[in-house]
Amino acid sequence: MNKQQLLQGCLGFGLAFTSCGNHKQIASNDGIPDRIVIPVEQVAVNEAVNSGPEVRNVKIPLIRLEATSVYRQMLVYADPMDDSGGKVFSEHLTAFIDYPAGSVTLNPKYGNNRAELEKLNDRLRPLLGLREGLRIRLTGYASPDGDTKVNEQLAGNRTIQFKNYLLKQFALPNDGTVSVDWAGEDWEGLRQAVSTSGKDYAKRVLAILDGTTDPDSRRKQLRALDKGAVYKDLERTCFARLRRIELEVTAEQEVKRQNTADLDELAARVYSSPKTLSIEELLQVASLYRPGTEQYREVYELAAYRFPDCRVAQLNAMASSLAMGDREAARYFLQRCEGDPRSYINQGVLLLMEGDADSACEYFRKAMPENPRQARANLSVARELMERR
């Protein structure tokens, strides 16, 4: 199974959420909308030259979807490779690149870029020697000052340009080896920086961040603290460190897979003699089925009950339960993986299904470092539901 193919419950719709514009919803008796209208909209980030196949450039078709289908689109499924021992190494690097205001061009001579790129080169080049299964995932972040949409555009385009720099600098193939994503404004990073700063204004800043999720309201209140003195100090001490590109460098070893005949025999044993199957065999059988189908759910529920310590089994059993609208079962499996960051997206979906959009948004924001693309898309849906309540 390809590590880069994150299993997501698309259920045949092929819809990629990026920004959901003006949703319309028809509420059912339990307060959960029956259907949501998704308008035509295009990603607001310009596609850079030679950006490659891993960069988002998505148009959303005009579709009327049942609410259950929308929730299914919001789910994520854990990759069994994460817990299979197939990962040779994983290293996290961070590049703090300086740009002139509004610019997306990476200039090695600007600011402290030369020293930053040399440091990155010293750490990255030895890793690139292991080309087998090499993957580099880039995630761009912006500081939460200015305009939210502009900040997302800057984060996205700067990350694309950084990818192009890596491809040229290290002679990497533009075949998906380097993928690009961006999280936009890093409010969570600001929270962490302020909470550990020891500043006398820290409690007041944190109270503002806790009091509203609207970025414009947050900025307005922060600028009003001490007649602007607090905001100026945040600009000087925090914001620069939030403008960054994070690199997740991984490589995988080849995992021996069962041939088709063997998998068919294992699949038959799921029903004839399930207790004879190991967790590794169950995970391989699950790969035969599309996430969100009843067969996929059956295999993962069996794996989750028989092997309670397997996090992937609990995560995917939870996701499969949500895909089928079974919130009670989802909560049962959630108890076994609640602290796993990979569960945050689906915890948010569960809360959204239960009508708690505010708490759902908190989980989607917590999921930004793990899965910024899906987290951002889900936030758009949740915010629209909140506005229409």
GITANOR-V450906 format. One record per residue. N is the residue number from 0. RES is the residue in one small letter. SS is DSSP state (helix for helix, strand for strand, loop for the rest). Layout:
# GITANOR-V450906
[[N;RES;SS] [N;RES;SS]]
This chain:
# GITANOR-V450906
[[0;m;loop] [1;n;loop] [2;k;loop] [3;q;loop] [4;q;loop] [5;l;loop] [6;l;loop] [7;q;loop] [8;g;loop] [9;c;loop] [10;l;loop] [11;g;loop] [12;f;loop] [13;g;loop] [14;l;loop] [15;a;loop] [16;f;loop] [17;t;loop] [18;s;loop] [19;c;loop] [20;g;loop] [21;n;loop] [22;h;loop] [23;k;strand] [24;q;strand] [25;i;strand] [26;a;strand] [27;s;loop] [28;n;loop] [29;d;loop] [30;g;loop] [31;i;loop] [32;p;strand] [33;d;strand] [34;r;strand] [35;i;strand] [36;v;strand] [37;i;strand] [38;p;loop] [39;v;loop] [40;e;strand] [41;q;strand] [42;v;loop] [43;a;loop] [44;v;loop] [45;n;loop] [46;e;loop] [47;a;loop] [48;v;loop] [49;n;loop] [50;s;loop] [51;g;loop] [52;p;loop] [53;e;loop] [54;v;loop] [55;r;loop] [56;n;loop] [57;v;loop] [58;k;strand] [59;i;strand] [60;p;loop] [61;l;loop] [62;i;strand] [63;r;strand] [64;l;strand] [65;e;strand] [66;a;helix] [67;t;helix] [68;s;helix] [69;v;helix] [70;y;helix] [71;r;helix] [72;q;helix] [73;m;helix] [74;l;loop] [75;v;loop] [76;y;loop] [77;a;loop] [78;d;loop] [79;p;helix] [80;m;helix] [81;d;helix] [82;d;helix] [83;s;loop] [84;g;loop] [85;g;loop] [86;k;strand] [87;v;strand] [88;f;strand] [89;s;strand] [90;e;strand] [91;h;strand] [92;l;strand] [93;t;strand] [94;a;strand] [95;f;loop] [96;i;loop] [97;d;loop] [98;y;loop] [99;p;loop] [100;a;loop] [101;g;loop] [102;s;loop] [103;v;loop] [104;t;loop] [105;l;loop] [106;n;loop] [107;p;loop] [108;k;loop] [109;y;loop] [110;g;loop] [111;n;loop] [112;n;helix] [113;r;helix] [114;a;helix] [115;e;helix] [116;l;helix] [117;e;helix] [118;k;helix] [119;l;helix] [120;n;helix] [121;d;helix] [122;r;helix] [123;l;helix] [124;r;helix] [125;p;helix] [126;l;helix] [127;l;helix] [128;g;loop] [129;l;loop] [130;r;loop] [131;e;loop] [132;g;loop] [133;l;loop] [134;r;strand] [135;i;strand] [136;r;strand] [137;l;strand] [138;t;strand] [139;g;strand] [140;y;strand] [141;a;strand] [142;s;loop] [143;p;loop] [144;d;loop] [145;g;loop] [146;d;loop] [147;t;helix] [148;k;helix] [149;v;helix] [150;n;helix] [151;e;helix] [152;q;helix] [153;l;helix] [154;a;helix] [155;g;helix] [156;n;helix] [157;r;helix] [158;t;helix] [159;i;helix] [160;q;helix] [161;f;helix] [162;k;helix] [163;n;helix] [164;y;helix] [165;l;helix] [166;l;helix] [167;k;helix] [168;q;helix] [169;f;loop] [170;a;loop] [171;l;loop] [172;p;loop] [173;n;loop] [174;d;loop] [175;g;loop] [176;t;loop] [177;v;strand] [178;s;strand] [179;v;strand] [180;d;strand] [181;w;strand] [182;a;strand] [183;g;strand] [184;e;strand] [185;d;loop] [186;w;helix] [187;e;helix] [188;g;helix] [189;l;helix] [190;r;helix] [191;q;helix] [192;a;helix] [193;v;helix] [194;s;helix] [195;t;loop] [196;s;loop] [197;g;loop] [198;k;loop] [199;d;loop] [200;y;loop] [201;a;helix] [202;k;helix] [203;r;helix] [204;v;helix] [205;l;helix] [206;a;helix] [207;i;helix] [208;l;helix] [209;d;helix] [210;g;helix] [211;t;loop] [212;t;loop] [213;d;loop] [214;p;helix] [215;d;helix] [216;s;helix] [217;r;helix] [218;r;helix] [219;k;helix] [220;q;helix] [221;l;helix] [222;r;helix] [223;a;helix] [224;l;helix] [225;d;helix] [226;k;helix] [227;g;helix] [228;a;helix] [229;v;helix] [230;y;helix] [231;k;helix] [232;d;helix] [233;l;helix] [234;e;helix] [235;r;helix] [236;t;helix] [237;c;helix] [238;f;helix] [239;a;helix] [240;r;helix] [241;l;helix] [242;r;loop] [243;r;strand] [244;i;strand] [245;e;strand] [246;l;strand] [247;e;strand] [248;v;strand] [249;t;strand] [250;a;strand] [251;e;strand] [252;q;loop] [253;e;loop] [254;v;loop] [255;k;loop] [256;r;loop] [257;q;loop] [258;n;loop] [259;t;helix] [260;a;helix] [261;d;helix] [262;l;helix] [263;d;helix] [264;e;helix] [265;l;helix] [266;a;helix] [267;a;helix] [268;r;helix] [269;v;helix] [270;y;helix] [271;s;helix] [272;s;loop] [273;p;helix] [274;k;helix] [275;t;helix] [276;l;loop] [277;s;loop] [278;i;helix] [279;e;helix] [280;e;helix] [281;l;helix] [282;l;helix] [283;q;helix] [284;v;helix] [285;a;helix] [286;s;loop] [287;l;loop] [288;y;loop] [289;r;loop] [290;p;loop] [291;g;loop] [292;t;loop] [293;e;helix] [294;q;helix] [295;y;helix] [296;r;helix] [297;e;helix] [298;v;helix] [299;y;helix] [300;e;helix] [301;l;helix] [302;a;helix] [303;a;helix] [304;y;helix] [305;r;helix] [306;f;loop] [307;p;loop] [308;d;loop] [309;c;loop] [310;r;helix] [311;v;helix] [312;a;helix] [313;q;helix] [314;l;helix] [315;n;helix] [316;a;helix] [317;m;helix] [318;a;helix] [319;s;helix] [320;s;helix] [321;l;helix] [322;a;helix] [323;m;loop] [324;g;loop] [325;d;loop] [326;r;helix] [327;e;helix] [328;a;helix] [329;a;helix] [330;r;helix] [331;y;helix] [332;f;helix] [333;l;helix] [334;q;loop] [335;r;loop] [336;c;loop] [337;e;loop] [338;g;loop] [339;d;loop] [340;p;helix] [341;r;helix] [342;s;helix] [343;y;helix] [344;i;helix] [345;n;helix] [346;q;helix] [347;g;helix] [348;v;helix] [349;l;helix] [350;l;helix] [351;l;helix] [352;m;helix] [353;e;loop] [354;g;loop] [355;d;loop] [356;a;helix] [357;d;helix] [358;s;helix] [359;a;helix] [360;c;helix] [361;e;helix] [362;y;helix] [363;f;helix] [364;r;helix] [365;k;helix] [366;a;loop] [367;m;helix] [368;p;helix] [369;e;helix] [370;n;helix] [371;p;helix] [372;r;helix] [373;q;helix] [374;a;helix] [375;r;helix] [376;a;helix] [377;n;helix] [378;l;helix] [379;s;helix] [380;v;helix] [381;a;helix] [382;r;helix] [383;e;helix] [384;l;helix] [385;m;helix] [386;e;helix] [387;r;loop] [388;r;loop]]
